[in-house]
C-alpha cells in the first residue's frame, strides 16, 4: 500500500475505543445476554465499546455494586494484526499494526513496534524496542539492533520510505531517516544517524553516518548472523 492508500484506510476506518468493564453485583447475567459477557450472576467482565457503557449502566442500575473500567486506546483507527497469520517468533510486548507483512522465520524481540504498511523479509531479526515506522521496508536475513528507529512515512504522502536491502546489519540505537536506502550486505555501526543512502557492501558509522570502509572478512566475522536463532 502506498501512502495515499494508507491515509484512506486510516481516515475511513471506524474509530474504536474498546473497554473491559468489570462488574460485581447481583442478577447480572440475564441482563447482559446481548453483550460479550464472561461471568455469572454475581461477577464478570463485559468487553464492549466505550459508547455502550452508559446503556449497560442504565440497564443494570442498582444491580451493580462495584465496577471498574480498563481502556488502553482512544478512537483508535488501526487494529493490531492477527499474529497467527505469521510463521515467525514473536516475543511478549511486541506491537504489530494491521497491514504489515512479515516473512517466514523472522524474530521480533520484546518491545518492538511495527507500524502500518511495514514489510520485513524472511529470517530477519528485529531486536528489542526497535521501531519500524509506517511503510519501512527491511529485506531478508537482516538484523535491526535494539532501540533502532527506521523512520516512517505516511505523511507527507510524497515522501519515500526507508528501504533496507537483504543481509544488512544495523547496530543498536541507530536512527535511519525517511527516504534512506541501505544497500545489500551493508553494516551500520551502533548509535549512527543515517541521513544519506548507503551503497551495498559498505560500513557506515557516526552522526551523521559516513563510510569508513567496505565490508571485509573481518567485518563479516564480527557481524555473523546465526540461523539457529531463527528456528521455530
Beta strands, then each sheet from edge to edge (+ up, - down):
strand 1: 18-25
strand 2: 36-39
strand 3: 43-49
strand 4: 64-71
strand 5: 89-90
strand 6: 95-96
strand 7: 101-102
strand 8: 107-108
strand 9: 113-114
strand 10: 119-120
strand 11: 125-126
strand 12: 131-132
strand 13: 137-138
strand 14: 143-144
strand 15: 149-150
strand 16: 163-164
strand 17: 169-170
strand 18: 175-176
strand 19: 181-182
strand 20: 187-188
strand 21: 193-194
strand 22: 202-206
strand 23: 209-214
sheet 1: 2+ 3- 1+ 4-
sheet 2: 5+ 8+ 11+ 14+ 17+ 20+ 22+ 23-
sheet 3: 6+ 9+ 12+ 15+ 18+ 21+
sheet 4: 7+ 10+ 13+ 16+ 19+
end
